[in-house]
Amino acid sequence: MTGAQIRELSAQDIDARIKELEEERFRLRFRGATEPLPDPLRLRVIRRDLARLKTVLREKSAVAGR
C-alpha cells in the first residue's frame, strides 16, 4: 500500500488493516520458526505496511486534535 492509498482510508479502516497485518505477521513468524517460509520477504513488506499505516493514523489523530 502506498501512502496516498492509506490516506484515503478512514481511521476505522486503518485500525482494521493494522489488526489484519499484525495477525498475519504473527502467523508467519510462528510458522517461520517451525518450517521455511515460501516468501520470507513478506515479513518485511508487512512490517513496512504496518509502519505506514501507523504513521498515517498518527497524522490523522494529530490533525483531528488541533
C-alpha positions as CSV (number, residue, x, y, z in Angstrom):
1,M,0.0,0.0,0.0
2,T,1.2,3.5,-0.8
3,G,0.8,6.5,1.5
4,A,-1.8,8.0,-0.8
5,Q,-3.9,4.9,-0.7
6,I,-3.7,4.8,3.1
7,R,-4.7,8.4,3.5
8,E,-7.9,7.8,1.6
9,L,-9.0,5.2,4.3
10,S,-10.9,6.2,7.4
11,A,-9.3,5.8,10.8
12,Q,-11.5,2.7,11.5
13,D,-10.4,1.1,8.2
14,I,-6.8,1.8,9.1
15,D,-7.2,0.2,12.5
16,A,-8.8,-2.9,10.9
17,R,-6.0,-3.2,8.4
18,I,-3.4,-2.9,11.2
19,K,-5.0,-5.7,13.1
20,E,-5.1,-7.9,10.0
21,L,-1.5,-7.3,9.2
22,E,-0.4,-7.9,12.8
23,E,-2.2,-11.2,12.9
24,E,-0.7,-12.2,9.5
25,R,2.8,-11.2,10.8
26,F,2.3,-13.3,14.0
27,R,1.2,-16.4,11.9
28,L,4.2,-16.0,9.6
29,R,6.7,-15.6,12.4
30,F,5.2,-18.6,14.2
31,R,5.3,-20.7,11.0
32,G,8.8,-19.5,10.1
33,A,10.1,-20.8,13.4
34,T,9.0,-24.3,12.5
35,E,9.4,-24.5,8.8
36,P,10.9,-22.4,5.9
37,L,8.6,-19.7,4.6
38,P,7.7,-19.8,0.9
39,D,8.2,-16.0,0.7
40,P,10.4,-14.7,3.6
41,L,10.3,-11.2,2.2
42,R,6.6,-11.0,3.0
43,L,7.6,-10.3,6.7
44,R,9.5,-7.2,5.5
45,V,6.6,-6.0,3.4
46,I,4.1,-6.4,6.3
47,R,6.4,-4.6,8.7
48,R,6.7,-1.6,6.4
49,D,3.0,-1.5,5.7
50,L,2.3,-1.5,9.4
51,A,4.7,1.4,9.8
52,R,3.0,3.3,7.0
53,L,-0.5,2.6,8.5
54,K,0.6,3.7,12.0
55,T,2.2,6.9,10.7
56,V,-0.8,8.0,8.7
57,L,-3.1,7.1,11.7
58,R,-0.9,9.3,13.9
59,E,-1.0,12.1,11.4
60,K,-4.8,11.9,11.3
61,S,-5.1,12.0,15.1
62,A,-2.7,14.9,15.3
63,V,-4.8,16.9,12.7
64,A,-8.0,16.0,14.5
65,G,-6.6,17.1,17.8
66,R,-5.9,20.6,16.6
